[in-house]
Amino acid sequence: MNSSLVYAVPALSPAVTSSGYAISPIPIQTTTTSSGYFELNLIQNVEFIVTINCLGFRQKIKVPALTSSGLFSVSSLPINNQPVDPVNPNW
């Protein structure tokens, strides 16, 4: 899983924060380490669609109002074994 891409895009377009700020639907991306670790800085209380291509993972999550949180704590991590494209909503 070394250097696998991880994407997050706001689930709504445009997403609006509780403060009234609009969030662009541009994908936020990072890569994993050799152990599968990754970090994404996302806005709290906003729903994002997270995609991990190498796992065939794509799920909507709501970012909790916490300093940090693990992906397993905010998702059920379904695996569908299908490569996905975070820019194409019709995958």
C-alpha positions in Angstrom: 0.0 0.0 0.0 3.0 2.3 -0.2 2.3 5.6 -2.0 -1.4 4.8 -2.6 -3.5 7.8 -3.4 -6.2 8.8 -0.9 -8.8 11.5 -2.0 -11.5 13.4 -0.2 -14.1 15.7 -1.9 -17.0 17.5 -0.2 -20.1 15.5 -0.5 -22.2 18.5 -1.4 -21.2 20.9 -4.2 -20.7 23.6 -3.0 -20.5 22.5 0.6 -21.2 25.2 3.2 -19.7 25.2 6.7 -21.7 26.1 9.8 -20.0 29.5 9.6 -21.4 30.1 6.1 -18.1 29.5 4.2 -18.4 27.7 0.8 -16.0 24.8 0.1 -14.9 24.1 -3.4 -15.4 20.5 -4.7 -11.8 20.2 -5.6 -10.3 16.8 -4.4 -7.9 16.9 -1.5 -5.3 14.2 -1.9 -2.4 12.6 -0.1 -0.5 9.3 -0.3 -0.1 6.5 2.2 3.1 5.4 3.8 4.4 1.8 3.5 2.3 0.9 6.5 -0.9 2.4 5.0 -0.9 5.5 7.2 -2.2 8.8 5.9 -3.4 12.2 7.1 -5.9 14.6 5.5 -6.8 18.0 7.0 -10.5 18.3 6.5 -13.1 20.8 7.9 -15.0 19.6 10.9 -18.7 18.9 10.7 -18.6 18.7 6.9 -19.4 15.5 4.9 -16.7 14.3 2.5 -16.5 11.3 0.1 -13.2 9.5 0.9 -11.7 7.3 -1.8 -8.8 4.9 -1.5 -8.3 3.5 -5.0 -6.1 0.5 -4.1 -8.7 -0.8 -1.7 -11.7 -0.1 -3.8 -13.0 2.1 -0.9 -15.4 5.0 -1.4 -17.6 6.2 1.4 -19.2 9.4 2.6 -18.0 10.4 6.1 -18.8 13.3 8.4 -15.7 14.8 9.9 -16.2 14.9 13.6 -15.5 18.0 15.8 -12.3 16.5 17.1 -8.6 17.4 16.8 -8.0 14.1 15.0 -9.9 10.9 14.2 -9.2 7.6 12.6 -10.9 6.5 9.4 -12.2 3.3 11.1 -14.0 5.4 13.7 -16.0 7.4 11.1 -16.7 4.7 8.5 -17.5 1.0 8.2 -14.8 0.5 5.5 -16.7 -1.5 2.9 -14.4 -3.1 0.4 -15.8 -3.6 -3.1 -12.6 -4.6 -5.0 -13.4 -2.1 -7.8 -10.9 0.7 -8.7 -12.7 4.0 -8.4 -12.2 7.5 -9.7 -12.9 10.3 -7.1 -13.6 12.9 -9.8 -16.2 10.7 -11.6 -19.3 10.5 -9.4 -20.8 7.7 -11.6 -18.2 5.0 -10.8 
